Amino acid sequence: MLGETQNKKGYPIIWIIDNVSQECGFTIIVKLELLKDSVIDSLEHIPYKYWLTIGQRIGNTYVKDHGEFKKQDSSWIFDNKQRRIRIPQPDSLVLSEYKSLSLSTSEIPMWNKEHGMKAIMVPEIEGMETEFIYAYPRGVYINYDVDKVCYFYKQEYFYLLIFIKQPKKAAGLDSMHGFLLLKGKYK
């Protein structure tokens, strides 16, 4: 995660960098604007030679208005509570297709679109009721590991931004990591 700012109404705007290709390749800056009932995303491709201008594009208005889960063995700690994160198994047809998958990074969004929610294994977090609201289109969400979990507070609800680590590589050895955004209500 690159940083976090706020819009005029105080809703979080999250800035994320996806370094898809190796050095001398390109980076994607993802801007997620979390509104009350929706998410607006925008993606910008930045060639390697322009990386130094990324800060200028975003500005210096960063805030830190989120918490992070801490990894501990096979569970995660948040608010002094141990929480297990379970990733469901895909149906056998999608899993079989995933195992033989050999996509370029430009083909991943189409694969996700064709398969829809059958190809997005939304994690279940023990003790939290959440709903799925967004998946980064360049990630593959089957047989992944959870890498990082960020918690964004709002008055009536919260967001969980879950970064995933996809062990499988795209053609050309580019990464297929991604992130999922979940929304929950306080009990």
C-alpha positions in Angstrom: 0.0 0.0 0.0 1.4 3.3 -1.0 -0.7 5.5 1.2 -4.1 6.8 2.2 -5.8 10.1 1.8 -9.4 11.3 2.3 -11.9 12.9 0.0 -13.8 16.0 0.9 -16.5 14.0 2.8 -13.9 12.2 4.8 -14.1 8.8 3.0 -10.8 7.0 2.6 -8.9 7.0 -0.7 -6.4 4.2 -0.8 -3.4 4.4 -3.1 -1.8 1.1 -4.0 1.2 0.3 -6.2 1.3 -2.9 -8.2 4.8 -3.6 -9.6 3.6 -6.1 -12.3 6.8 -6.4 -14.3 10.4 -6.6 -13.1 12.6 -3.5 -12.9 12.5 -1.6 -16.2 8.9 -2.7 -16.7 5.9 -0.8 -15.5 4.0 -0.1 -12.4 0.3 0.4 -11.9 -1.0 3.0 -9.4 -4.4 2.0 -8.2 -6.7 4.6 -6.6 -9.6 3.2 -4.6 -12.1 5.8 -3.4 -14.3 4.1 -0.7 -17.7 5.7 -0.7 -20.6 4.8 1.5 -22.3 2.4 -0.9 -19.7 1.9 -3.6 -16.0 1.9 -4.7 -14.6 4.0 -7.5 -11.3 2.6 -8.9 -8.9 4.1 -11.3 -5.7 2.5 -12.6 -2.7 4.4 -14.1 0.3 2.7 -15.8 3.6 4.3 -14.9 6.8 3.3 -16.9 9.8 2.6 -14.8 11.6 5.8 -15.7 8.8 7.9 -14.2 8.6 6.3 -10.8 10.1 9.4 -9.1 7.0 11.4 -10.1 4.5 9.1 -8.3 4.6 11.2 -5.1 3.9 14.4 -7.1 0.8 12.7 -8.7 -0.7 11.8 -5.3 0.4 14.8 -3.3 1.6 14.9 0.3 -1.8 14.6 2.1 -1.3 11.1 3.6 -3.2 10.1 6.7 -2.9 6.9 8.6 -6.5 6.0 9.5 -6.2 2.3 9.4 -5.1 -0.6 11.5 -3.3 -3.8 10.4 -3.8 -7.4 11.4 -0.6 -9.0 12.7 0.3 -12.5 11.5 0.9 -15.1 14.2 1.5 -18.7 13.2 -1.6 -19.9 11.4 -3.9 -17.0 12.6 -4.0 -13.2 12.7 -4.3 -10.9 15.7 -6.5 -7.8 15.6 -8.0 -5.8 18.5 -6.3 -8.2 20.9 -8.3 -11.1 19.4 -7.0 -14.1 17.5 -8.8 -14.5 14.1 -8.5 -17.3 11.6 -8.8 -16.5 8.0 -10.2 -19.3 5.9 -9.9 -19.3 2.1 -12.6 -21.5 0.5 -11.8 -24.0 -2.1 -13.0 -23.4 -5.7 -15.3 -25.8 -7.5 -13.4 -28.6 -9.2 -13.9 -27.3 -12.8 -12.4 -23.8 -12.0 -9.6 -25.4 -10.0 -8.7 -27.7 -12.9 -8.6 -24.7 -15.2 -6.5 -22.7 -12.8 -3.9 -25.5 -12.6 -3.4 -25.4 -16.3 -3.6 -21.6 -16.4 -0.9 -19.8 -18.5 -2.0 -16.2 -19.0 -0.2 -13.0 -19.7 -0.8 -10.2 -17.3 -3.1 -8.5 -19.9 -5.3 -11.6 -20.1 -5.9 -11.9 -16.3 -8.8 -9.3 -16.2 -10.6 -11.1 -18.9 -10.2 -14.5 -17.2 -11.6 -13.0 -14.0 -14.5 -11.4 -15.9 -15.4 -14.7 -17.7 -15.4 -16.7 -14.4 -16.9 -14.1 -12.1 -17.3 -15.0 -8.5 -16.5 -18.7 -9.2 -12.9 -17.6 -9.6 -12.7 -15.3 -6.6 -12.3 -17.2 -3.3 -13.4 -14.5 -0.8 -11.8 -15.3 2.6 -13.9 -15.7 5.7 -12.6 -14.0 8.8 -13.5 -15.6 12.1 -15.7 -13.3 14.2 -16.4 -10.8 11.5 -19.3 -10.6 9.1 -18.3 -9.1 5.8 -19.4 -8.7 2.3 -17.2 -8.7 -0.8 -17.2 -5.4 -2.7 -14.1 -5.3 -4.9 -11.3 -7.4 -6.4 -8.3 -5.9 -8.2 -8.8 -7.1 -11.8 -5.1 -8.1 -12.3 -5.0 -10.6 -9.5 -5.8 -14.3 -9.5 -7.9 -15.3 -6.4 -7.5 -19.1 -6.3 -5.0 -21.1 -4.2 -3.4 -17.9 -2.7 -1.9 -16.9 0.6 -3.1 -13.9 2.6 -0.1 -11.5 2.8 -1.5 -8.5 4.7 -4.8 -7.3 6.1 -5.6 -3.6 6.7 -8.7 -2.4 8.6 -10.3 0.9 7.8 -12.6 2.4 10.4 -15.8 4.4 9.6 -18.6 5.3 11.9 -21.2 2.8 10.9 -19.1 0.2 9.1 -15.5 -0.9 8.4 -13.5 -2.0 5.4 -10.9 -4.8 5.2 -8.3 -4.6 2.5 -6.8 -8.0 2.0 -3.6 -8.3 0.0 -3.0 -11.7 -1.5 0.1 -13.4 -2.6 -0.4 -15.6 -5.7 2.4 -18.2 -5.9 1.6 -19.0 -9.6 3.3 -16.6 -12.1 1.9 -15.2 -15.3 3.6 -15.8 -18.6 6.9 -13.9 -18.6 7.2 -14.5 -14.8 5.0 -11.4 -14.0 3.2 -11.5 -10.7 -0.6 -12.2 -10.3 -0.9 -10.9 -6.8 -4.0 -8.9 -6.0 -6.2 -7.5 -3.3 -9.8 -7.8 -2.2 -11.9 -5.3 -0.4 -14.6 -6.4 2.0 -17.1 -4.3 4.0 -18.6 -5.1 7.3 -20.9 -3.7 9.9 -20.2 -3.4 13.6 -22.2 -5.7 15.8 
